[in-house]
Amino acid sequence: MKSDVRKNLIFFIPTFSFLALFVIYPIIYTFILSFESENVYTSNNYYKVLSESNPLLMLIAKNIGPSPPWGALLHNIVWVLIHAPVTIILSLVIAYIIKYYNIKGSSLIKALLFLGMVIPPVIAGFIIRFMFDENIGIIPKIMKLLSLDIILGIPELSKTWMNYPSLALFSLILGSIWLWLGFSITIISAGMEAIPKSHIEIAKVFGASPFKILFKVIVPELKPVILTVFILTILWDLKLFDIVYASTGGGPGGSSTVLALIMYQYFIHASRYGGYGMSATVAVILTLITLFPALIYIYRSLKRS
Amino acid sequence: MKIAIQRIKWTNIFLNILIWGFAVLWISPFIGIFMTSVLPYREVILYGWLRIPFDISLSNYITVLTDPLYDLAKGYKNSLIVASIGTIIPMFLAALTAYGFTYFNFTLKTLLFGLILFMLTVPQQLVVIPLFKLYIDIEKTFGIQLIDSLIGISLLHSAWGISWLIFFFKNYFSLIPKSITDAAKVDGASDLTIFFRIILPIAIPGVIAGSLIQFTWVWNDLFYALIFLISPDKYVITREVLNIKGQYHVDWGLLSAGSIIAMTLPLVIYILFNKYFIKGVVGWGVKA
């Protein structure tokens, strides 16, 4: 039975007019604004924003030292490079153990690990700061207990990590692993449910080790699911704002800033002194970087439906 | 053979302990925050938070809820208003449009749906500047205040939530057998009737899951709140808790209490409706 869409515009017109005003028009306008500076349209903003060398605002540092600040754009990239692989490997291993080793209360475990995804990211930012606090946090305490600060020659490891440029960014990245892991495990577990048990039984009969089963049997079958988690993790990492803003504010000395935070800083400056061009430029740069994973995601979703 | 069985057993016991230990370690920050919120801070520093709390004190909670400096009670109320409006409007519009995407065929369908998916991946940062300017212009021209207004920010959340809700409902509706709608069509029912009388009632579990997730999202948001809420009496809870954390000094007692208050509602929703929540998340893709 076909329905005539022209007689049923009520299904589309209200929604799309709403979206046109509040989402589509702002996207186009931000793009235009990113080229504007004092009523002239050039690509100057892009040049200025990308060559900025003040650590609090810079996107790419000119001289990349051994420890941050490296610039917000590079911080985002480092974030993805550490976070995405660690998340995927950890979730694969944990989901595998939970499913195939008869773990008691497995759904309760999954529910507990998911807690981080439910709470406001601002609060997550506070909690991450709490974990790395010298007086009350668990991580510096463990470091001290194992004397890792002395063994590794990094005394800051047993202090409040977020007070040190060398550790602030990494404490946030580790915190984001804590926060996001439950989501990734949930999706990967759901994917594992769809793998026929017989595939694993056969591998066992041939005497394959658990590691071989995980990486040679399960991972190949999970490829689409892993790719989805990978893309969603990257998108999440690139758009991070709240947890950074709440825990370090990008500091100390710009050593943990991210793109979304720089956009906000330019915005605040502009709301006082005018000239939103630079803020818009950073927003567009952020979007362009997300575009690659986003387009893969859109393409795959369209193909599926 | 006996040895092999025993070995398997020991592996299982070991892995049970390992995974449970991991899970407890994973949620230990939550326990830490809770203990810090009910214990005197001096004691937490001296003896740590991992102990049986004999002298529980609610003074941190009373301070953050009632002290006009923090006033989380007001933030809570504002968040309830914004999250409720920001859920009802997009739920209705998205369900309507998702029906359209599921049951109608037309030339621009793929393009329009691609546009929806694109909006779902875009960062909030890309839209706030023009919206800020737009709200200022509306106030100048029509005298309607939308910046620093709960209605104003609720509308933004509504628009922002629509795209993922359309995606979510389209997936949900496509699981409903086409024979049901076809039968109604034969009886001469219009699409609006079918939507309200047949599809929505069938989709109630989906409506619940979608509402819960959207509500939690709006509740959890900080970015819009930072940009569009200016005077403290309009602050939502996520904006309000930021005031507890000072610039240089952190009073962990107060901040922990504030954090517990701000995250309780999402946590309760999650615990009560766990199945809906997980189903929604697995089926959703992601926004935000």
Chai-1 contact restraints between the chains, C-beta under 6 A:
chainA,res_idxA,chainB,res_idxB,connection_type,confidence,min_distance_angstrom,max_distance_angstrom,comment,restraint_id
A,M1,B,D182,contact,1.0,0.0,6.0,A-B,restraint_1
A,M1,B,K185,contact,1.0,0.0,6.0,A-B,restraint_2
A,S3,B,Y103,contact,1.0,0.0,6.0,A-B,restraint_3
A,S3,B,F104,contact,1.0,0.0,6.0,A-B,restraint_4
A,S3,B,D191,contact,1.0,0.0,6.0,A-B,restraint_5
A,V5,B,F104,contact,1.0,0.0,6.0,A-B,restraint_6
A,V5,B,F106,contact,1.0,0.0,6.0,A-B,restraint_7
A,N8,B,D191,contact,1.0,0.0,6.0,A-B,restraint_8
A,F11,B,L96,contact,1.0,0.0,6.0,A-B,restraint_9
A,F11,B,T97,contact,1.0,0.0,6.0,A-B,restraint_10
A,F11,B,G100,contact,1.0,0.0,6.0,A-B,restraint_11
A,F12,B,T97,contact,1.0,0.0,6.0,A-B,restraint_12
A,F12,B,G100,contact,1.0,0.0,6.0,A-B,restraint_13
A,T15,B,L93,contact,1.0,0.0,6.0,A-B,restraint_14
A,T15,B,T97,contact,1.0,0.0,6.0,A-B,restraint_15
A,F18,B,A159,contact,1.0,0.0,6.0,A-B,restraint_16
A,F22,B,A159,contact,1.0,0.0,6.0,A-B,restraint_17
A,V23,B,M119,contact,1.0,0.0,6.0,A-B,restraint_18
A,V23,B,A159,contact,1.0,0.0,6.0,A-B,restraint_19
A,P26,B,V127,contact,1.0,0.0,6.0,A-B,restraint_20
A,P26,B,P130,contact,1.0,0.0,6.0,A-B,restraint_21
A,P26,B,L131,contact,1.0,0.0,6.0,A-B,restraint_22
A,I27,B,L126,contact,1.0,0.0,6.0,A-B,restraint_23
A,Y29,B,P130,contact,1.0,0.0,6.0,A-B,restraint_24
A,T30,B,L126,contact,1.0,0.0,6.0,A-B,restraint_25
A,T30,B,I129,contact,1.0,0.0,6.0,A-B,restraint_26
A,T30,B,P130,contact,1.0,0.0,6.0,A-B,restraint_27
A,I97,B,L15,contact,1.0,0.0,6.0,A-B,restraint_28
A,I97,B,I19,contact,1.0,0.0,6.0,A-B,restraint_29
A,Y101,B,N12,contact,1.0,0.0,6.0,A-B,restraint_30
A,Y101,B,L15,contact,1.0,0.0,6.0,A-B,restraint_31
A,N102,B,N12,contact,1.0,0.0,6.0,A-B,restraint_32
A,I103,B,N16,contact,1.0,0.0,6.0,A-B,restraint_33
A,I103,B,I19,contact,1.0,0.0,6.0,A-B,restraint_34
A,K104,B,N16,contact,1.0,0.0,6.0,A-B,restraint_35
A,I109,B,A23,contact,1.0,0.0,6.0,A-B,restraint_36
A,A111,B,N274,contact,1.0,0.0,6.0,A-B,restraint_37
A,L112,B,A23,contact,1.0,0.0,6.0,A-B,restraint_38
A,L112,B,I27,contact,1.0,0.0,6.0,A-B,restraint_39
A,L113,B,W26,contact,1.0,0.0,6.0,A-B,restraint_40
A,V118,B,P266,contact,1.0,0.0,6.0,A-B,restraint_41
A,V118,B,Y270,contact,1.0,0.0,6.0,A-B,restraint_42
A,I119,B,M263,contact,1.0,0.0,6.0,A-B,restraint_43
A,I119,B,P266,contact,1.0,0.0,6.0,A-B,restraint_44
A,P120,B,N220,contact,1.0,0.0,6.0,A-B,restraint_45
A,P120,B,T238,contact,1.0,0.0,6.0,A-B,restraint_46
A,P120,B,A262,contact,1.0,0.0,6.0,A-B,restraint_47
A,V122,B,L222,contact,1.0,0.0,6.0,A-B,restraint_48
A,V122,B,T238,contact,1.0,0.0,6.0,A-B,restraint_49
A,I123,B,S259,contact,1.0,0.0,6.0,A-B,restraint_50
A,I123,B,A262,contact,1.0,0.0,6.0,A-B,restraint_51
A,I123,B,M263,contact,1.0,0.0,6.0,A-B,restraint_52
A,F126,B,L255,contact,1.0,0.0,6.0,A-B,restraint_53
A,F126,B,S259,contact,1.0,0.0,6.0,A-B,restraint_54
A,I127,B,P29,contact,1.0,0.0,6.0,A-B,restraint_55
A,I127,B,I33,contact,1.0,0.0,6.0,A-B,restraint_56
A,M131,B,P29,contact,1.0,0.0,6.0,A-B,restraint_57
A,N135,B,I45,contact,1.0,0.0,6.0,A-B,restraint_58
A,I136,B,V44,contact,1.0,0.0,6.0,A-B,restraint_59
A,A190,B,V282,contact,1.0,0.0,6.0,A-B,restraint_60
A,L232,B,V286,contact,1.0,0.0,6.0,A-B,restraint_61
A,K239,B,P123,contact,1.0,0.0,6.0,A-B,restraint_62
A,F241,B,F223,contact,1.0,0.0,6.0,A-B,restraint_63
A,D242,B,L222,contact,1.0,0.0,6.0,A-B,restraint_64
A,A260,B,Q125,contact,1.0,0.0,6.0,A-B,restraint_65
A,M263,B,Q125,contact,1.0,0.0,6.0,A-B,restraint_66
A,Y276,B,I129,contact,1.0,0.0,6.0,A-B,restraint_67
A,A280,B,I129,contact,1.0,0.0,6.0,A-B,restraint_68
A,A283,B,Q125,contact,1.0,0.0,6.0,A-B,restraint_69
A,A283,B,L126,contact,1.0,0.0,6.0,A-B,restraint_70
A,L286,B,P123,contact,1.0,0.0,6.0,A-B,restraint_71
A,L286,B,Q125,contact,1.0,0.0,6.0,A-B,restraint_72
A,T287,B,L126,contact,1.0,0.0,6.0,A-B,restraint_73
A,A294,B,T121,contact,1.0,0.0,6.0,A-B,restraint_74
A,I298,B,L117,contact,1.0,0.0,6.0,A-B,restraint_75
A,S301,B,L117,contact,1.0,0.0,6.0,A-B,restraint_76
A,L302,B,G114,contact,1.0,0.0,6.0,A-B,restraint_77
